[in-house]
């Protein structure tokens, strides 16, 4: 197997918030890795734009430090680092004023792709979009990239979409959700639609239920004040988990085309049934020797915001009626783990009897850590003396299956930024998709707030509150273990 790196067109990428945390942790180190791989063509430029008054050399020193901290040592190549740093420029800019905009406009070149990454708070999106147009920094082919959150609820999401659409067309707007850039998420589509093995079984007649888990070992930490105004439902369910659910549940699009794919995801969101109050479990982590409680982290002892949520979700269409989706996500859990588990039904009749120990097949898609997939199948336990059945995994861990090539798989941000340069919106959310997701999520948040129930406490290092186990047990099911 040969890994292919396809260069993109020459480009200018302007990063607003170029000295911020996201830029230093993800965007700039990711771009360096793409430069190292040979994907970024000579003559391309990366322009940092922020209110901090830095010269170009100071900005390059900031990026050099970011590479040292966030790029694996075996990827540190002095010549590549030097070449990458030479492609950097910097502009001191006032997002809410006039300073720096004419200087930025003067840097633009007519013959290259222009992309503008809004690595700033959503409150600045409108101001930056307006000034990009006012000072003629953009042209009709320019692209803008906006980070979540895409609003706080449906009205604010609509307002944000309207603000951006006053200055840019939908084809120019790239709403980035890094989960969609993960290699395994894209492989999910390949597994479904490129293999005859699975698609005929991909329905409620053969699948008992689906579990989607995104567990984190860290608390909210320094984000406590922000997170307390958001919570797990807004922060994770409305976007990341919703996107994973859509990719699992959607019908095959007519082609691997941006709008065809997003049309099918939108149909799934519109088919979601309202969530019943008894199908929601919320939790807050307690404190221990390794860290403070959620209430201490957020600085609000009376907070009713959840750091954990579990939901039972139903998709009301022919394919999925009767096969529920169970979603859960939380902070300070036992392990850092993101996975999708498709649990198939038992065979209609077991010829081996109840004592043989037959279990259902489970297809597990691991997003992190150790990206890959495995399918548990049932075989006879080796040895004499009757039939005893055991489960064994058919495992495809990318690092084991692909060897050294797995180390060169771009991370989510790398892939998505290159897609922006290519003008490929397949893995980005459309405006109506965002609004539909909020239209389904808002009633869940409203009923939670109306009931004003305190989230259930759970121990750090656990799988969440006991009540989430009951959510599954009452249906005769159980959560998969969050493994360390």
Secondary structure, 3 states (H helix, E strand, C coil): CCCCCCCCCCEEEEEECCCCHHHHHHHHHHHHHHHHHCCCCCCCEEEEEECCCCCHHHHHHHHHHHHHHHCCHHHCCHHHHHHHHHCEEEEECCCCCCCCHHHHHHHCCCCCEEEEEECCCHHHHHHHHHHHHHCCCCCCCCEEEEECCCCCCHHHHHHHHHHHHCCCCHHHEEEECHHHHCHHHHHHHHHHHCCHHHHCCCCCCCEEEEEEEEECCCCCHHHHHHHCCCHHHHHHHHHHHHHHHHHHHCCCCCCCCHHHHHHHHHHHHHHECCCCHHHEEEEEECCECCECCHHHHHCCCCCCCCCEEEEEECECCCCCCCCCEEEEEECCECCCEEEEEEEECCCCCCCCCHHHCCCCCEEEEEEECCCEEEEEEEEECCCCCCCCEEEEEEEEEHHHHHHHHHHHCCCHHHHHHHHHHHCCCCCCECHHHHHHHHHHHHHHHHHHHHHCCCCEEECCCECCCHHHHHHHHCCCCCCCCCCC
